[in-house]
Amino acid sequence: MKFFQRGAIRGDIVTLLIAGLALVGLLAYAALSGVELPLWPSLAVMAVNLFAAGRLAWTVLKSKKRL
C-alpha cells in the first residue's frame, strides 16, 4: 500500500516541534532556577533535533525527486 501524505503536519515536523518545546523548557528551567543547564537532557534534546532535521531534509529531497 502506498501512502503519500500531503498535509503540513507530518511526523518529522511534529518531532521537531516537540524537541523544540523540550529545548525551550530546558532553557526556561535554567533561566528561572539559576542553575546550570543539565548536560544529559541537553544532549538528548540536541540529538533528537539533529535527527529530526536530517530526516526532514531527507524526506523533502526524496519527495522532490519523486515529483
FENSULMO-V764224 format. One record per backbone hydrogen bond with DSSP energy under -1.0 kcal/mol. CO is the residue of the C=O (numbers start at 1). NH is the residue of the N-H. E is the energy in kcal/mol with one decimal. If there is no record, write none. Layout:
((CO:NH:E) (CO:NH:E))
This chain:
((10:14:-2.3) (11:15:-2.1) (12:16:-1.8) (13:17:-2.3) (14:18:-2.6) (15:19:-2.5) (16:20:-2.4) (17:21:-2.3) (18:22:-2.2) (19:23:-2.2) (20:24:-2.5) (21:25:-2.4) (22:26:-2.3) (23:27:-2.4) (24:28:-2.6) (25:29:-2.4) (26:30:-2.3) (27:31:-2.2) (28:32:-2.7) (29:33:-2.4) (30:34:-1.4) (38:42:-1.2) (39:43:-2.5) (40:44:-2.3) (41:45:-2.4) (42:46:-2.3) (43:47:-2.4) (44:48:-2.2) (45:49:-2.4) (46:50:-2.5) (47:51:-2.5) (48:52:-2.7) (49:53:-2.4) (50:54:-2.3) (51:55:-2.4) (52:56:-2.4) (53:57:-2.4) (54:58:-2.4) (55:59:-2.5) (56:60:-2.1) (57:61:-2.4) (58:62:-2.4) (59:63:-2.4) (60:64:-2.1) (61:65:-1.9) (62:66:-1.5) (63:67:-1.3))
